[in-house]
């Protein structure tokens, strides 16, 4: 929502909203009530203490060049709520420490190989990318519906890496997006929208890293040993690496296992069959393991999303949107207190 949009909704001038945001004046009780009703946030949110907000110059957006400032700012606002939630979680739960090497001066294909070696993954497919990223200390959250135009974004907050994933795309594309953001965290640390390097180059590097990380050359060549005659062959093989047919098609061209002309004709045929929107042999969507364990523990203490939202002074829908929908729990009044620091059990599948 623009300043003018909010101003029109609550019956003030855009300059008044600007002065509210700058802290030059405070809204009357009546206008604060209008703001809260319009934005569907509790009044206490607007009178609470200051909190961290992600900055556009520190965030790497998937396909940033095609995103408007308004769309990016909406996604960053969602990230600000995630920071508030994450700080609340940190008070009570221990999670894995970040283990993200800095490969800023390494080419993306080599970086993908080095990271697999660093994490002792070998060359085999990765069963669950979200679980792996969480196990390596990345705080993974989902994007809310009102930011579904954003594929994904990532950033470093001090020494903690964050990744935000769109949950309205296919599960295969979401996996690729997750590793794409991992690439930004490794290759372009603290390099956001104001970087000297052209966004298109950053995106190409992140895509190259993601392709090499999800589909290692040695494994692809050892598995695909016969000619690929049709897109049906690609659709069958994609099940091994749990990627989209388009991603595997591109990787095969990159490895020169098919010609550029063949890759283009494959893409056209995939589009004709509707596979670019609906994946053949679709996989189940990956969800957070760490957040699910935390939610389960909170529920055992009688603490629901409504209770969490009240403590954080945000709507319950904001909490649920960030937690991959895993916080769709019964909204009973909980009176438990989260006092012990607990080690979250991790269900990591390599």
N, C-alpha and C positions, 0 to 999 in steps of 0.2 A: 504494500500500500504506500502510495506517495504521500508526502506531507499535505499536498492539496486534497488528496482523497480523504485523509483523516480529518483535515480541517473542515471539509464540507460535511462529513458525517457527524461531527460534534458541534457544528455551528460556530466556528471561529475562523479567523483568517489564517492562511498558510504561514504568515510571519509570526503569528502567535504560537503555532506549533513549533516553529523553528526556535523561538525563544524558550519554549518548554524544554526542548531537547538540549539547548545550550545551558540550561540552568539559570537563565536570567530572570525568569519569573516562574512561579508555581501555579498550576491550574487550581481553580476554585474547587470546592468539594463537589459541586454540581458537574463541572467539566471533567473532573477525575472519574466520577461515576459514569459519565458518557464515554470516556476513553476506555474504561474497563469493560463496559458493555459492548462497545464497538469491536474491540480487539479480543474479547472473550478471555481476558486474563484477570485474576483477582486484583483488587485495588492494592493489596499489600505488596504485590510485585513492583509497582511503580514507586513505592515509598521505602523499599528495602535498601540494603547496602549495595555498594558498587560490586561489579563482578567482571571477570575477564571476558573479552569479546575477540573472536578470531578476526584477523585483519586480512583484507584482500591482498595486500602485498606480501603476505606470508603463506598464503594458501595456493595449492596447485589444483586447478579444476580440470576435470576431464573435458576436452573440447572447449577450453576456455574462450577461444576466439569467437565462437558462435553464441556465447552467453552474454546477455545484457547485464549492466551493472545492477539493475533491480533484481534479476534472478539470482546473481551471485550473492547479493546482500541478504536476500531472503534465506539462502542456504547457510550463510555465515551466522545469521541470527539463530538458526536451528543449532548451529555449533556452539553458540554461547550457552544455550540451555543444556547442551551436553556437558559443557565444562562445569556448570553448576551441579548437575547430577553426578558427574565423575568425582568432583571434590567431596560430595556427600558419601559416595561409595568408599573412597579412600580412607575415610575416618574409621571404617569398620572392617574392611576386607583387604587382605594382602593379595596382590596379583603379580604375575611374572614381570620381572624387570626387563626393560627394552634391550633387545639384542639385534640392533639394526646397524650393520657396518656402513661406513661412509665411503661410497664409491663415486664421488663427484668427478674424479678425473679418470674414470675407467669407461671404456665403451660398453654399451648396454648388453651386448651378447656375452662379453666376458664377465661383466658384473653379475649376470644371471647365473652363470656357471660357478663363479666364486661364492655367491651366496648359497647356492645348493651345497657346495662343499663345506662352507662355514657351518651350515645347519645340519650337516650329515644326512642329506636327503637322497643322495645317490642320483640315479637317472630315472627312477620310477615315477609314475603319475602321482599327483597329490590328491588324496581322497576328499579333503575338506580344507579349502583355502582359509575360510574365516577362522576355523579352529587353529590352524597353523599360525596365522597372524597374531591371534590373541595369545597363543603360547609363547610367542616371541616378543610380547610386551606391547603390542599395538592395541590401542583402545579403539575398538570397532563399534560404530553406531550406524543406525539406518537413518535415511533421510525421510522427512515427513512428506505427506502427499502433496502439500502445496509447494514443494520444491522438486517435484518429479521431473521437471525439465532439466535438472542437473543430474548427470550420470553418476558422478562421484567427485569427492574432493578430499584432500589430505593436507595435513600441516603438522609442524612441530610446535608444541607448547612447552617452552623451556626444553627439558630433555625427554619429554613424553611425546611419542608419535600418535596421531589420531588419523583414522580413516572413516569416511562417511560414505555409505553405499546406497544406491537407489534400489528399492525393493519392488519396483514396478516393471522392471525389465526381466528378460528371461534369466533363469538361474545360471545358464552358461555364460551369458554376457556379464552378469554380475560377478562371477568368478574372475573373468578377465579384467573387469574394472578394478577388483580388489588388488590384483597383482600389478595392474597399471599404477595404482596409488602407492603400492609398495615400492615400485620403481622410483616414483617421485621422492619418496622418503629417503631412498638410498642415493639416488643420482643427483637430486636437485634440492638438497636440504636448505630450508629457509629461502627457497627461490619461488616467489609467487608471481602475481600479475604484473609487477613492475620490473621483472628481470630484464637484463640487457639482451638475453638470448631470446630469439623469436619463439613465440608460443608453439608454432608449428613444429619447430625442431625438438622442443621439449616433449611434445606429444608423440612424435615419431620415435624418440629414444625410449619413452615409457612403453609404447606399443611393442617395440623390438624386444625390450627386456621381458615383458609379459609373455610374449610368444615363446621366447627361448626358455623362460622359467617353467612355463606350464607344459611345453612340448620340447624337451631336450633333444638335440639333434641325434645323439647316439641312440636314444630310445625310439625315436620316430623311424630312423633308418633300419633298426633291427626288427621292427614290427612290420613296417610296410615294405615288403620285399618283392611284390609283384606290381605290374603296371596298374594304374588307376584309370579304369575305362569310363566311369560315370560318377555322377554326384552321389549315387547310391553307395558306391564304395567309400566315399568320404564320410557319408552319414553313418556308415557302420563303424569306421575307424574312430570317429570322434567320440564314441562312447568310452574308449580307453582313457582319453585325456580329459574328458568331461568339459569340452570346449564347444563353441558354436561351429557349425559347418563352415561358416565364413572364415573364422579364425584358423581352422585347420587348412582350409584351401589356401589362405594367404601364407601360412607357414610352409606349406609344401612348395609354393612358388619361390619363397625366400631361400629354401634349401635346394632349389633347382631340381626338385623331384618331379615337377610338372613345368611345362613352359608357361610363359606369360599369356600367350593366346589361350591355352587350355584353362588357365586360372580365370581369365575373363569370361570365357564361355561357361565355365562352371558357375560363376557368380550369376550370370544371366539366367541359367537354368534354375539355380536355387531361388532366385527372386521370382521366377515364373511359378514355382511350386509353393511360394509363400513361406519358404524356410527362413527368410530373413526376419520374419515377424514371429513365426511359430516354429520352434526347433523340432526336427525329427528326433525321436528317441529322447525326449525331454527328460532332464534330471530334476530331482527334488531341490527346492531352494535351500541353500545353506543358511543356518542361523547361528547365533552366538551360543557357545557352550558356557563361557565364563558368566555372561549375564544371566543365562538360564539358571546356573547354579546359585547365583546371588539371589535371584528372584525366589527360587525354591526355599532357600534358607530364610529369607525375609517372611515368606508366607508361613513357615513353620513357627515364626515368632509372632504371627498375627499382624504383620505389617503389609499393607496392601499398597497398590499404586495411588489410591486416594490419599492415604496417609503420607506417602512419600511426596506427592504433589503439594499437599498442604504445608509440609515442612519447607519445601523449596519455593513455595509461593508461585507455582505455575499450574496450569490446567492439567488434569490427569491425562488428557489426550496427548500432550507434549511428551510425557514420560513414555507412554506406550509407543508413540511414533519412533522414538529413539531406540527402543529395545526390540526391534525386529518383530513387534507385535507379541512378544513373549510375555508382556506384562498385562495381558488381558485377564486379570484375576478378579475374584469376587471383591466387591467394594464394601466389605464390612468394615466397621470401625475397629482398627487395631490399636492396642495399647501397649504393645511390646516395645522394648528399647534395645537399640543395637549398641551394645557396649563392648563385647569382645572383638578383638581383631581376628578374623577367620581366614584361613588359607582356602581359597576357592579350589574345589576339585576340578581337574581338567580332563575332559574326554577328547584327547587328541588322537586323530587317526592319520598316520602318514601313508 
